[in-house]
Amino acid sequence: MMQRSRASSTSSGRQPAPPPTGLPQPQAQPLEAPKIIVIHPGSQHLRIGRAADLNPITLLHAVAYKRRQVDGDWPHHDALLPPLDNINPAQLQVEFEAQRLAVSSILQHCVVDEKNRLRVATPPQQLANFNRSSPAEKVPPPSGQPPEDQLPWLDREAPVLFDDRILRLSAFDARDYDIHFPIQRGELNVHKEKGGSLQASLQHLERIWAYALEARLKIPLRDLGTHCAVLVVNDVYVRRHLREFMTLLLQRLGFRRCFLVQDSVASTYGAGIGYGCVVDIGAQKTSIACIEDGISQLDARVRLPYGGGDLNQVLLMLLRKCGFPYRECNVQDSYVDAHLLDELKEKFCHLNASVCGAQEKHFTLRKQNGQWLRYTIQVGDEAIMAPLALFHTELLNITGRTRAVCTQQAAQEQYDCEDCFDAEYLKETGRKNGVRGGDTLPLATGPGSLPRPPLPVTADDEELIVVDQDEANSNCQPQQAAQTVGGQSNANGCYHSGQGQVLPLDQAIIRAINRLSSYETKRKMFGSILLVGSSAKLPGLAAWLEHRISQQIQPTGAEVNVFTKGMDAGMVAWKGAAIMSVLESARELWISQHDWQRYGLRILRERSPFLW
């Protein structure tokens, strides 16, 4: 039975207390899977579909607006791939080459078979001799591609572009558009440039989701009042953003009702497991969360700011070292080239040490003049070294050197002026003779939290009591201490690796699991590590990760099992959310338009299936 995780419930199965007086009881209504829309937004892709569908529709999570040519107005382009570090290019090349040689040396000591034979690498110079002399061949368009005289490759008059139309923009074509990816690194892409405000980002989301509903699912927006929505959100979330998502779904798009579910929890439903450590490797972030009894354990949630896009940049650097024949490749300005690198990673990359030596590969692309070209390239250890950047993160320095590992911010650190039940709001507005926020909603709820000192009493009954910031900081100490395991923490729910570098994937998983209090729970999590996400499809990744973790936790005696399900790893969370939406136990999670307009965050706090 799925449990709700409001403040009064626990993962032990104890039934939550009755809802506060005044809140409506969830209505028992028939669940119609064709009328339930499951939405799973990501940094690069949006997966959306009916709960009754076998698979969701996957489209680029971006929107391109046609620009009006105005003097002094430069186009804004959110990059498809993470940009390279802003240092001297020559210095970047020198440092990357040193890191490449170090990882290559490690690879040469890998045993490839039962006869204990070591790997034999093909030098990049030898590959470059072939690749530089490999000419591009003119080929007809791929099968299924309609002739351009019937369907133009790019509609240059369209005011807005979506999905694959954006991926067809060359560096020249992109100058006519402002291109926005509303989610980056797993959070709303709020910045100080054009179209970067919170409301602008929400407007981008609304345009993309409305397009997906109308053009791809064939659901008129006027009919959304008869449909329900399930939104898959990140494990490490910003509470204000969740409030905006609810408003977007119920008031701006007009769904009848909806509920939110964390992606790792949804993944356990999609994989059919009751507990496990879910590792979600996406395009721009990697999330780790430990799930037990349908609850994401608060202390064991982390988000790493790297993903498949960073591996693409590493792959491009490696390919250029061995004479990449497509010399004009420009992933920073051309969405065509950036998408090409994504395809090359899926075709070339693996983590199978027994595959060594030069491998001949092919790829095709369309040039600006409409001509399709076919390139032939030889690839050696580049195919395995790029995904190894997940474990040897010094290779990821090209897209950023120092990156914080994000953990869930404490409630008192996410002040929301519109939430009248916010801990900070209650603390600042508690009255002498009234109920104080510190008495009913302690700021530190974890074990070992410090008792709140008494608030000062004044002669005026109506005078507001303001608590010093030092007092609030004292209440934050227990949770912040929990976040500093293995690194330095700050007040933003982040910590850095003690070595001052990007935290490798295997170490991040071990640290996340070790934050759990019970040895038995840790043992269960090491024995059930589920890989999901669009970048978790690399052949051999599960076995390589299992070996790395097993080597580091041998003294504990815990058994390590890393696995994927027999389906597209990028769709596991979506499928799990679709399953959840039709369960009888999910009836109490739904929030209607009327309830949201009347009660706002109060009803979300009460019904959300995770700790608010």
Summary of the structure (lengths in Angstrom):
residues: 612
radius of gyration: 25.7
end to end distance: 20.3
largest distance: 88.2
contacts: 1953
relative contact order: 0.16
helix: 37%
strand: 17%
